[in-house]
Amino acid sequence: MTEPRYPATAYSSGQGDPVPRHRRNPRRAYDREGREIRPMDLENAAQNGVRSIRAICPPPCRHEREVALSRFPSTMAVGDVGLYLRCSACGRKGPETEPMWPLR
């Protein structure tokens, strides 16, 4: 058996009761026991230097746009920002989102 890549203490532990696989939200992460891991919210992202979110439309469009954090409530999860966006090139709703980390 191989050693794990990271120590067990490096992983976040989830909150609440375990969620069965068929009831899990695909926009959330879960620990090994099936408990939801709290996603990063926009307030936490801003505290870590993020000022904008990159929205990427899925193929075949692949249009990218930078969106300011200030447009959304600070309690919103980074992954949920895409639910409120629409691609300006093709009109598709719900692009993938990721934080624009500052260069250091």
TORROMAR-934559 format. One record per residue: residue number from 1; x, y, z of N, C-alpha, C in turn. Coordinates in pm, 1 decimal, padded with zeros to 6 digits, always signed. Atoms other than C-alpha are relative to their C-alpha. Layout:
residues N
+-----+----------+----------+----------+----------+----------+----------+----------+----------+----------+
:   i :   n_east :  n_north :     n_up :  ca_east : ca_north :    ca_up :   c_east :  c_north :     c_up :
+-----+----------+----------+----------+----------+----------+----------+----------+----------+----------+
: NUM :        X :        Y :        Z :        X :        Y :        Z :        X :        Y :        Z :
...
+-----+----------+----------+----------+----------+----------+----------+----------+----------+----------+
end
This chain:
residues 104
+-----+----------+----------+----------+----------+----------+----------+----------+----------+----------+
:   i :   n_east :  n_north :     n_up :  ca_east : ca_north :    ca_up :   c_east :  c_north :     c_up :
+-----+----------+----------+----------+----------+----------+----------+----------+----------+----------+
:   1 : +00083.7 : -00117.4 : +00000.0 : +00000.0 : +00000.0 : +00000.0 : +00088.7 : +00124.5 : +00000.0 :
:   2 : -00080.6 : -00121.3 : +00009.0 : +00132.4 : +00344.3 : -00089.0 : -00039.1 : +00100.0 : +00108.0 :
:   3 : +00025.2 : -00105.3 : -00098.8 : +00163.4 : +00633.2 : +00151.3 : -00089.6 : +00107.2 : -00061.6 :
:   4 : +00081.6 : -00108.0 : +00056.8 : -00097.0 : +00909.3 : +00111.7 : +00086.8 : +00118.3 : -00039.2 :
:   5 : -00077.2 : -00112.6 : +00051.0 : +00022.7 : +01213.0 : -00077.8 : +00012.0 : +00111.5 : +00102.7 :
:   6 : +00000.4 : -00102.4 : -00103.6 : -00072.8 : +01450.5 : +00204.8 : -00039.6 : -00064.4 : +00132.6 :
:   7 : +00040.4 : +00055.7 : -00129.4 : -00106.9 : +01384.5 : +00578.3 : -00149.9 : +00021.7 : +00023.3 :
:   8 : +00143.5 : -00008.2 : -00026.7 : -00459.2 : +01333.1 : +00712.2 : -00040.2 : +00135.9 : +00055.0 :
:   9 : +00031.6 : -00130.9 : -00056.4 : -00441.1 : +01667.9 : +00891.7 : -00011.3 : +00107.9 : -00106.7 :
:  10 : +00005.9 : -00099.6 : +00106.8 : -00413.0 : +01848.6 : +00555.4 : -00139.0 : +00011.3 : -00060.5 :
:  11 : +00133.4 : -00001.1 : +00057.7 : -00770.9 : +01764.4 : +00460.8 : -00099.3 : +00067.9 : +00092.5 :
:  12 : +00105.5 : -00064.1 : -00078.4 : -01069.8 : +01970.9 : +00572.3 : -00100.2 : -00105.3 : +00043.0 :
:  13 : +00106.2 : +00090.8 : -00041.5 : -01327.4 : +01790.3 : +00777.3 : -00132.8 : +00068.2 : -00027.3 :
:  14 : +00130.2 : -00053.3 : +00035.0 : -01689.0 : +01832.6 : +00677.8 : -00082.4 : +00035.0 : +00121.9 :
:  15 : +00090.0 : -00040.7 : -00106.1 : -01978.3 : +01965.9 : +00878.1 : -00131.4 : -00074.2 : -00013.7 :
:  16 : +00133.4 : +00059.3 : +00001.4 : -02308.6 : +01809.1 : +00975.5 : +00000.6 : -00149.5 : -00021.0 :
:  17 : +00018.1 : +00143.2 : +00022.0 : -02444.1 : +01465.5 : +00904.0 : +00044.9 : -00038.9 : -00140.5 :
:  18 : -00038.1 : +00046.3 : +00134.0 : -02316.8 : +01255.0 : +00611.6 : -00118.4 : +00007.7 : -00096.4 :
:  19 : +00101.8 : -00011.7 : +00103.8 : -02507.6 : +01309.8 : +00286.4 : +00014.2 : -00119.3 : -00093.8 :
:  20 : -00010.6 : +00112.4 : +00094.4 : -02592.0 : +01003.4 : +00072.0 : +00041.0 : +00049.2 : -00138.5 :
:  21 : -00052.4 : -00039.3 : +00130.5 : -02428.4 : +01008.2 : -00271.6 : -00108.6 : +00053.4 : -00094.0 :
:  22 : +00104.8 : -00043.2 : +00092.8 : -02758.4 : +01045.4 : -00459.5 : -00059.9 : +00135.9 : +00036.6 :
:  23 : +00053.8 : -00129.4 : -00042.6 : -02844.8 : +01364.3 : -00263.1 : +00106.1 : +00109.9 : +00002.9 :
:  24 : -00108.6 : -00096.9 : -00007.3 : -02506.2 : +01542.0 : -00296.0 : -00009.3 : +00103.5 : -00111.2 :
:  25 : -00002.7 : -00111.1 : +00094.5 : -02475.0 : +01879.6 : -00468.5 : +00130.4 : -00008.0 : -00079.1 :
:  26 : -00123.7 : +00010.7 : +00077.8 : -02226.3 : +01858.5 : -00758.0 : +00087.7 : +00125.1 : +00009.2 :
:  27 : -00078.0 : -00122.7 : -00014.5 : -02112.8 : +02218.2 : -00683.3 : +00068.1 : +00007.8 : +00136.2 :
:  28 : -00058.9 : +00001.2 : -00133.2 : -01990.8 : +02120.0 : -00334.8 : +00098.7 : -00115.4 : +00012.0 :
:  29 : -00096.8 : +00106.2 : -00028.0 : -01709.1 : +01907.8 : -00195.0 : -00043.9 : -00073.3 : +00126.4 :
:  30 : +00036.9 : +00083.4 : -00114.5 : -01753.1 : +01625.5 : +00055.2 : +00122.9 : -00073.6 : +00050.8 :
:  31 : -00112.8 : +00074.0 : -00055.4 : -01511.8 : +01454.9 : +00293.0 : -00025.0 : -00150.2 : -00017.6 :
:  32 : +00009.7 : +00145.2 : +00019.3 : -01456.7 : +01077.8 : +00306.9 : -00124.9 : -00061.7 : +00062.1 :
:  33 : +00120.4 : +00051.0 : -00065.5 : -01752.5 : +01028.3 : +00541.0 : -00128.0 : +00051.2 : -00065.8 :
:  34 : +00116.8 : -00050.9 : +00070.3 : -01986.5 : +01222.6 : +00308.7 : -00056.0 : +00128.6 : +00057.7 :
:  35 : +00045.5 : -00127.5 : -00055.1 : -02012.3 : +01544.9 : +00511.0 : +00046.1 : +00113.2 : -00090.5 :
:  36 : -00032.4 : -00111.4 : +00088.4 : -02019.6 : +01870.9 : +00313.9 : +00112.5 : +00085.3 : +00057.1 :
:  37 : -00108.4 : -00089.9 : -00037.2 : -01701.3 : +02078.7 : +00323.3 : -00043.9 : +00139.8 : -00040.1 :
:  38 : +00044.9 : -00136.3 : +00024.9 : -01783.5 : +02446.8 : +00350.5 : +00083.2 : +00063.1 : -00111.6 :
:  39 : -00074.6 : -00060.3 : +00110.2 : -01691.7 : +02621.8 : +00023.1 : +00053.5 : +00138.3 : +00036.8 :
:  40 : -00055.4 : -00132.0 : -00022.4 : -01483.0 : +02939.3 : +00008.1 : -00102.9 : +00104.4 : -00043.0 :
:  41 : +00091.7 : -00107.5 : +00036.9 : -01705.9 : +03247.0 : +00017.4 : +00078.9 : +00120.0 : -00050.2 :
:  42 : -00065.1 : -00115.6 : +00060.1 : -01633.3 : +03580.0 : -00147.7 : +00072.4 : +00085.9 : +00102.9 :
:  43 : -00067.2 : -00075.7 : -00105.4 : -01543.9 : +03745.6 : +00183.4 : +00137.7 : -00059.0 : +00030.0 :
:  44 : -00127.5 : +00066.4 : -00024.7 : -01272.9 : +03486.9 : +00250.2 : +00094.8 : +00018.8 : -00118.0 :
:  45 : -00082.6 : -00020.5 : +00118.1 : -01148.2 : +03521.2 : -00107.4 : +00059.6 : +00140.7 : +00000.3 :
:  46 : -00048.0 : -00138.4 : -00003.8 : -01121.7 : +03900.5 : -00067.7 : +00107.2 : +00017.9 : +00106.9 :
:  47 : -00099.5 : -00007.7 : -00106.6 : -00930.8 : +03858.1 : +00259.5 : +00133.6 : -00058.8 : -00044.2 :
:  48 : -00121.8 : +00062.6 : +00051.4 : -00679.4 : +03647.2 : +00067.0 : +00050.8 : +00066.0 : -00127.6 :
:  49 : -00054.0 : -00076.0 : +00110.9 : -00622.1 : +03910.6 : -00201.6 : -00073.9 : -00009.6 : -00131.7 :
:  50 : +00074.9 : +00013.4 : +00124.4 : -00877.3 : +03809.5 : -00465.0 : -00090.0 : +00122.3 : -00016.6 :
:  51 : +00084.2 : -00117.4 : +00027.0 : -01048.3 : +04111.7 : -00624.5 : -00102.9 : -00027.5 : -00109.4 :
:  52 : +00094.0 : +00033.2 : +00106.5 : -01225.0 : +03942.2 : -00915.0 : -00006.4 : -00150.6 : -00021.1 :
:  53 : +00025.3 : +00140.9 : +00031.5 : -01359.8 : +03609.7 : -01040.5 : +00010.4 : -00015.9 : -00151.7 :
:  54 : -00004.6 : +00030.4 : +00142.8 : -01285.5 : +03454.6 : -01380.7 : -00117.6 : -00092.3 : -00031.6 :
:  55 : +00112.2 : +00081.7 : +00046.6 : -01597.8 : +03323.2 : -01553.7 : +00037.1 : -00056.5 : -00136.7 :
:  56 : -00040.0 : +00067.5 : +00123.3 : -01533.4 : +03066.9 : -01828.9 : -00119.0 : -00079.0 : -00053.4 :
:  57 : +00111.5 : +00070.6 : +00063.4 : -01810.6 : +02954.3 : -02065.7 : +00050.8 : -00136.3 : -00049.1 :
:  58 : -00044.2 : +00132.3 : +00045.4 : -01795.8 : +02579.4 : -02142.3 : +00008.6 : -00008.3 : -00152.7 :
:  59 : -00011.8 : +00017.2 : +00145.0 : -01705.5 : +02451.7 : -02491.9 : -00137.8 : -00012.5 : -00064.1 :
:  60 : -00098.9 : -00043.4 : +00097.6 : -01761.8 : +02521.9 : -02774.2 : +00034.1 : +00149.3 : +00009.6 :
:  61 : -00019.1 : -00145.8 : -00006.0 : -01778.5 : +02893.9 : -02676.4 : +00135.1 : +00037.9 : +00062.0 :
:  62 : -00124.6 : -00025.3 : -00074.3 : -01491.6 : +02912.9 : -02418.6 : +00030.1 : +00149.3 : +00021.9 :
:  63 : -00017.1 : -00143.1 : -00024.5 : -01546.5 : +03287.5 : -02373.2 : +00036.6 : +00021.5 : +00146.6 :
:  64 : -00042.5 : -00029.5 : -00137.6 : -01373.7 : +03427.8 : -02061.1 : -00026.8 : +00145.5 : +00031.2 :
:  65 : +00022.8 : -00137.2 : -00043.3 : -01459.1 : +03736.3 : -01860.4 : +00038.3 : +00011.2 : +00146.2 :
:  66 : -00034.5 : -00028.9 : -00138.9 : -01330.6 : +03889.9 : -01539.1 : -00116.1 : +00078.1 : +00061.6 :
:  67 : +00115.4 : -00060.3 : -00067.3 : -01608.5 : +03983.2 : -01291.8 : +00043.7 : +00046.5 : +00138.7 :
:  68 : -00037.1 : -00055.5 : -00130.1 : -01560.8 : +04210.0 : -00987.0 : -00077.9 : -00066.3 : +00112.4 :
:  69 : +00065.3 : +00059.8 : -00116.6 : -01637.2 : +04059.4 : -00644.4 : -00108.0 : +00089.6 : +00057.6 :
:  70 : +00090.8 : -00095.6 : -00062.7 : -01819.9 : +04374.0 : -00537.9 : -00143.1 : -00009.6 : -00052.2 :
:  71 : +00134.7 : +00015.0 : +00055.5 : -02121.1 : +04280.1 : -00755.8 : -00086.2 : -00096.9 : +00079.5 :
:  72 : +00071.5 : +00108.8 : -00066.9 : -02218.6 : +03994.1 : -00524.8 : +00012.0 : +00011.1 : +00151.4 :
:  73 : -00010.2 : -00002.3 : -00146.4 : -02291.2 : +03947.2 : -00151.6 : +00123.2 : -00076.6 : +00047.9 :
:  74 : -00124.0 : +00060.2 : -00049.8 : -01984.2 : +03857.0 : +00053.6 : -00020.0 : -00141.2 : +00053.3 :
:  75 : +00026.1 : +00134.3 : -00053.6 : -02152.7 : +03543.0 : +00190.6 : -00017.8 : -00104.9 : -00109.5 :
:  76 : +00020.0 : +00093.5 : +00110.8 : -02193.2 : +03386.0 : -00155.9 : +00125.6 : -00083.2 : -00023.6 :
:  77 : -00112.4 : +00088.3 : +00030.7 : -01972.7 : +03086.0 : -00239.9 : +00055.2 : +00032.7 : -00138.7 :
:  78 : -00065.1 : -00030.5 : +00128.2 : -01721.6 : +03135.8 : -00523.1 : -00062.6 : -00081.8 : -00113.4 :
:  79 : +00057.9 : +00086.0 : +00103.8 : -01868.0 : +02842.4 : -00717.5 : -00141.7 : +00035.3 : -00038.6 :
:  80 : +00139.1 : -00035.3 : +00028.4 : -02221.4 : +02984.4 : -00697.1 : -00013.8 : +00129.1 : -00078.9 :
:  81 : +00006.1 : -00124.9 : +00075.9 : -02134.0 : +03314.1 : -00868.4 : -00045.8 : -00028.1 : -00142.9 :
:  82 : +00036.5 : +00034.8 : +00137.0 : -02170.8 : +03142.0 : -01206.3 : -00148.2 : -00020.8 : -00021.0 :
:  83 : +00143.7 : +00018.8 : +00012.8 : -02536.9 : +03071.1 : -01134.9 : -00071.5 : +00130.4 : -00034.5 :
:  84 : +00061.8 : -00130.5 : +00023.4 : -02606.6 : +03445.1 : -01167.3 : +00057.0 : +00070.9 : -00122.4 :
:  85 : -00063.9 : -00061.0 : +00117.0 : -02403.3 : +03507.7 : -01483.4 : -00050.1 : -00064.5 : -00128.8 :
:  86 : +00034.3 : +00048.8 : +00132.8 : -02478.4 : +03471.1 : -01853.7 : +00113.3 : +00042.2 : -00094.2 :
:  87 : -00108.2 : -00028.8 : +00094.7 : -02215.5 : +03453.1 : -02130.2 : -00043.9 : +00110.3 : -00095.4 :
:  88 : +00034.1 : -00111.0 : +00089.7 : -02208.8 : +03777.5 : -02330.0 : +00023.7 : -00036.6 : -00146.9 :
:  89 : -00026.8 : +00041.2 : +00138.0 : -02087.9 : +03590.9 : -02641.4 : -00109.0 : -00092.5 : -00054.8 :
:  90 : +00096.1 : +00098.4 : +00052.0 : -02330.5 : +03297.5 : -02670.6 : -00134.1 : -00000.3 : +00074.3 :
:  91 : +00125.8 : -00006.7 : -00074.6 : -02597.0 : +03369.5 : -02405.2 : -00024.8 : -00115.1 : +00095.3 :
:  92 : +00017.2 : +00115.0 : -00088.8 : -02547.1 : +03044.3 : -02212.2 : +00012.0 : +00043.7 : +00145.3 :
:  93 : -00004.3 : -00032.4 : -00142.6 : -02613.4 : +03060.8 : -01837.3 : +00091.0 : -00095.1 : +00074.6 :
:  94 : -00074.0 : +00085.9 : -00091.8 : -02393.7 : +02927.3 : -01558.3 : +00140.9 : -00036.8 : -00038.6 :
:  95 : -00138.6 : +00035.8 : +00030.4 : -02027.9 : +02951.9 : -01659.8 : +00073.9 : -00049.4 : +00124.2 :
:  96 : -00086.1 : +00041.2 : -00110.6 : -01759.0 : +02790.6 : -01446.9 : +00069.7 : +00123.8 : +00055.0 :
:  97 : -00066.5 : -00114.9 : -00060.0 : -01598.9 : +03031.9 : -01201.4 : +00120.3 : -00044.9 : +00081.8 :
:  98 : -00118.5 : +00025.9 : -00081.7 : -01259.9 : +03048.4 : -01032.2 : +00055.8 : +00133.7 : +00046.6 :
:  99 : -00056.2 : -00125.7 : -00048.2 : -01087.6 : +03311.0 : -00818.8 : +00122.2 : +00041.4 : -00080.5 :
: 100 : -00118.4 : -00055.8 : +00066.9 : -00829.1 : +03537.4 : -00983.2 : +00100.4 : +00033.3 : +00109.7 :
: 101 : -00096.5 : -00017.6 : -00108.1 : -00545.8 : +03493.0 : -00731.7 : +00103.1 : +00105.0 : -00039.9 :
: 102 : -00101.1 : -00102.0 : +00031.1 : -00301.8 : +03785.6 : -00708.2 : +00137.5 : -00064.0 : -00020.9 :
: 103 : -00135.9 : +00047.7 : +00022.7 : +00049.8 : +03733.5 : -00839.3 : +00087.4 : +00049.2 : +00114.0 :
: 104 : -00088.4 : -00039.1 : -00111.7 : +00308.9 : +03734.4 : -00560.9 : +00142.9 : -00022.7 : -00036.3 :
+-----+----------+----------+----------+----------+----------+----------+----------+----------+----------+
end
